[in-house]
Amino acid sequence: MPRTAYVNGRYVAHGDAHVHIEDRGFQFADGVYEVVSVVDGVFADEDGHLARLSRSLNELDLPWPMHPMSLRFVMREVARRNRVRNGLVYVQITRGAAPRDFRFPVDPVPTLVVTCRSTKFSAPQQLEKGVSVITIPDIRWARRDIKSVALLPQVLGKQRAAEAGAFEAWQVDPDGTVTEGCSSNAWIVTQEGVLITRAASNRILNGITRLSLLAEAAAAGIPFEERAFTVEEAYAAREALISSASTFCVPVTRIDGKPVGDGVPGPLGRRLRQAYLAHVGVPDPVTGPVVTKL
């Protein structure tokens, strides 16, 4: 079935979708985006994603291209036209087309693009065996909290991970602490059973899945700390995890080729994944069973 996209007020064939050659997203990466998972027809954590989109727009002084409620309708219509029950919806907003100039154009007309595609999310073996990550220097700009379309450092990191046979790359600040993955937040579980993830600041993107997992851990009485952790701490951890809108919560069993704990997924990671999917009210799209709270 041909795919459909939404571009600046029109639903068009995906192959015919285009923006102006002087769009500032193309010229300057002057734009932001969000991605929302659709699981069994449910838009997971949609409110949180749109709240973060609003924050990103505000931080770049970008106007909304339409009312947020209208955007929700467009997202659902794009999913419907593409017959997506399990997949990802991408929303990208730029400052629009204008003569090339570093300064903001006066009275910009934002560009809005919404696309959607089906996905299988994680493979069953990734939950059964876990995934591997490598560590790389974090070379991004200092406003990582804005979900900007300027993703070249993440592209380079993902490529390094792929060439190393790893699923993800954890980015490391000069002080030796892990910031986050190229498209995920990073977590460890200490030998004492404490869940650790870096505190939200301009050093990381505050993941919406991350926020939900922290809320579920708090509700269940699981001890956690929001703080930076070093690569050495990660090597010594009992468990490690990654979280994102497209992976939910996936165990990490190898870091830089070293096994995490006993080298197999641990119980806390499994509990957190189940709790997150219960939070959004959907069955696990990988394993299928009905999920329960922690």
N, C-alpha and C positions, 0 to 999 in steps of 0.2 A: 504494500500500500504506500503511495507517495506520502512523504512527510509534509507537514504544514508548519509554518512559522508565523509569528506576529511581528510586523515591523511598522512602527509609526502609524498605527491606526488601521492597518490592513492585514488580513490573513492571506498569506501568499504561499505558493509552493516553495518548499525548503530550498530547492535548487535555484529558484528565481529570486530569493531574498537577497537584498543588498542595501548598503548604506552609502552615503556620499563619500567620495574619495578624500574630501577634506574634513571628514568627521573627526572630532578631536579625540575620540577613543582610539582611532587608527593612528592619528598623527602624534599624539602625546600621551596615550594611555590615560586620558582625562575622563575617567569613568569608574563606575563601581558595578558590582554584580552580586547576586545571591543564587543559591541553588537549594531547591527543596525536594526532598524525596517523596515519591508517591508510592505508598505500600498498600496493596489491595484497595486502591482507590482513595486512600486517606492521605492528605497532605500533612506529613509529619512535622510537628513543631512549627507550623506555618506562622503563627503569631510571633514567635521569637525571631524567625528569619526576616519577617517584614519590619520588625522593630530594629533589627540590626541594619537592614537596608536604609531605614530612615536615618539612623545615626551616621552611616557612611555618607549619605547624601549631604547631611548637615555639615559634617566635617570638611567636605570639599565645596561647600556652598553651592551645591547642585540642586535645582528645583525638581520636585516630583513631576514626572511627565503626565500623570493622571492621578486621580484620587486613589488612595490605597484600596478602597473597596472595589473600585473598577478594575484595578490590577488583579485582585483576587479572581474576579470573573474571567479576565483574559487568561490567566494561568489555567483555570479549569477548562476553558474552551479550547485552549491549545492542547491540553491533555486529552480532551474528548475527541478532537479532530484527529489526533494521532493514535487514538484507541490505546492509550497507555494506562494500564492498571498498576504496573510496577515499573517505576522508572524515575527519571530526574527531570525537573523543570528548572531551566536557567532563565534568569531575568538579568538583563544587562542594560544599564542606563549610562549614557555619556552626555557631555555638554553640547553635543550636536555639531552640525557642520558650520564652519566659519572660515574666513580667510586665515591662513596660517599666521598665528601671532601668539606668543607665549601668554600674553595677557588675556583675561577672560573676555569673551565677546559681550557686548551690551545686549540685554534682553535675549539670552540664548533660548533656543528651542531644543529641548533635550531629545536625544534619540533613545527610543525604547525598542528593545528586541527581546522576545520571549520564544524560547525553543523548548522542545521536550523530546526525550527519547526513552525507549524501554531499556532496562538493565536487569541483570541477574543478581546484582549486589555481590556479596562475597560468595565464593565457591565453598561447598561443604567442607572440603579438605582444609581450607583456611581456618575454619572454626575447630576442626578436629586436631590439626597439627600446629596451628598458629602460623604467623608470618615472620619474615625476617626484615630487619631494618639495618641501614648503615648510618654512620654519623658523618656529617660534612660541616664545614664552616658556614655560618649564617652570614650571607652577604647582602641581605635585603636592606631597604631603607628603614628609617627610624619610626615610621607610622604603620607598623604591621597590624594595628588594630582596625584600620580601615580596609574593608574588603575591596581593594582596588583591582582594576583589570591589569595592572602592571605586574605581571607574573613571571618575568624572564628568569629571576633567580630560582623560582620553584620549578620551572621547566628544566633548567640545567640540573637541579638536584634530582628530579624524577628520572632524568636520563641517566645520571650516574647510578642511581639505584637499580634501574633496569639493566644496565651493563654489568652490575655486580650480582645480578640474579636476586635482588631484594625487592620487597613489595613497596617499601617507603624509605625515605631518607630523613633522619632527625637532624635538624639544624642546630649548630652549637655556637654560642656566643664566645668571644675571646676569653672570657673568664672560665671557660670549660663547662658551663651549664647548658643543658638542653633547652631550647626555646620551644619548638614544636616541629611536627613533620611538615613536608612540603604541601600537603593537603589534608592535614589531620592534627589534632592535639595529641600530645604525648603524656603517658601516665606510667607510673611504676607502683608496685606494692612492696613495701619494705619487708625484711625478715620478721619484723614485729607485727605485720599485718596492717600497716598504715598506708592508705591510698594517698599518693602524692601526684599533683599536677601543678604546673606553673601558674602563679597568680595572674589574673587578667591585668594587662597594662598595655602601653603602646608597643611592648616587645613581642606580643603574640596577638593573633586573632582570637577573640573570645568566642569559641565555638558554641553554637546553640545546643548541639548534642552534649557538649562539655557541661554546659549549665544544667541541663536536665539530669545528667548523670550525677553531678554534685548534689542536686536536690534529692535524688533517689537515695544516695548514700547517706545524706543527713537524716532523711526520714527513717532509714533502717538502722541508724545508730552505728554505722560503719565509721571508724575514725579516719579522718582525712586531713591533709594539710595542703594549702595552696602556697607553694613555694618553689623556687628553682631547685633542680637536682642536677648533679654532675653526671658526666658519662660514666665515671667510676661507680657512682651509686647505682646507676642503671645496670651495669654489669653484675653488681652484687644483689640485685633485687630478687624477690621471690616470684614476682609476676611483673609483666609489662603489658601495656595496652595502647591501642590507638583508637581515637574516636573521630567521627565526622558524619556529615549528613548522608553520605553515600555508603559508609561502612558500618554505621551505628557504633558498635564496640567490638573490636577484633583483638584477639590475643597476639602478643609478640613473643616469640619463643627463641629468637636469635638476634643479637645485636653485634654488628661487626664480626659475625661468624662465631661469637661466643654464645653458648646456651644460657637462657634466662632460667634461673631455678633449676628444675630437673629437666628442662627442655620440652615440656609439654604444657598445654594451656592449663591455667590454674582455676580454682573454684570461684574466686572473687570476680574475675573477668566474666565468667559465664553468668553469674548472678546479676552483674550490672547490665549485661546485654539483655537478659530477660526482663529486668526491671524497666529498662528504657522502652522496650517494645510494648510492655504493658502500659507504660505512661502514655504512649501515643495511640494505644488502643488497637494494635494490629498483631497478627501472628508473625512469627519469625519467617521472613521470606526465603531463608536458606533451609532451616531445619523443619519448619512447618508446624510444630506442636503449639497448642494454646499456651500463651505465656502467663506467668503469674508475677505478683509483686514480690519484692525481696522479703 
